[in-house]
Amino acid sequence: MYTTYWGLQEKPFENTPDPRMFYNSSKHEEALTRMLYVAAEHQGGGMLTGDYGSGKTILSRVIPSQLDPNKYRFLYLSNPQLTGTEFIREITRQVAVIDRLPDSKSDLLNLLTEVLKRNAEINRDTVVIVDDAQLIRENETLEDLRLLLNLQHRDKFLITLLFFGQTELREKINRLPQLKQRMTMRYHLDPLTEQETAEYVLHRLKVAGREAPLFTDMAIREMAEHSRGVPREINNICNWALLAGFSNQVDTINRELIEAVIKDMEQA
């Protein structure tokens, strides 16, 4: 609705994990580097935590673009409330190309091991990304996932597990020392600073087709304070501010407009 008015080719502040919109702050760059290290160096397990809306999911979509697609196979598990056996079944289903999977957990693991070994022989690595991993309900499920890290061939992990989740995931992992020891790399995403918030907004506008600044410095300051540097909250404020600016036919988004938008959002 407002894209043409603001000289944009698309909406810049949608809350979707579009890798093109990824803003590589120092924190996100560090997180990306650590998770890539786990995958590329066969370290077994890695864990990335952060508050709701901090940018974990979009980062998980960026990781595959940084590694050779001919060498790495990425599997995404977006339903963390599966049982352990269901997790293993879904991973096996995505890795193995057969008409019918076995029913028992042991048979699934045997099949999965066989397929992963064949992949390892041709230098093709399997990386499993579990998003919203804090929602995994049972310790038994986490223990089943840990068992996957026992699958090794020639002193090399046959599978890499990357857990992405909110802050409480750390507590769940810490309660299972045997799994915590397998998480060779852990990192927590902190919120963006005010300067990073400004750069984040400019980056998204540029990707969407606008080079010229659109928000005043005071608007950015108000936005950074209210959003607490959480990218998803920044997106929400910016999206509604662009719509409000279009409705009021203004040239730039100033602090007063941001304050009005925030007030409307809180009332809604």
Secondary structure, DSSP 4 states (H G I P E B T S, - for coil): --TTTTT-SS-S---S--GGG----HHHHHHHHHHHHHHHTT-SEEEEEESTTSSHHHHHHHGGGGS-TTTEEEEEE--TTS-HHHHHHHHHHHH---S---SSHHHHHHHHHHHHHHHHHTT-EEEEEETTGGG---HHHHHHHHHHTT-BSSSSBSEEEEEEE-THHHHHHHT-HHHHTTEEEEEEEPPP-HHHHHHHHHHHHHHTT--S--B-HHHHHHHHHHHTT-HHHHHHHHHHHHHHHHHHT-SSB-HHHHHHHHHHHHH-
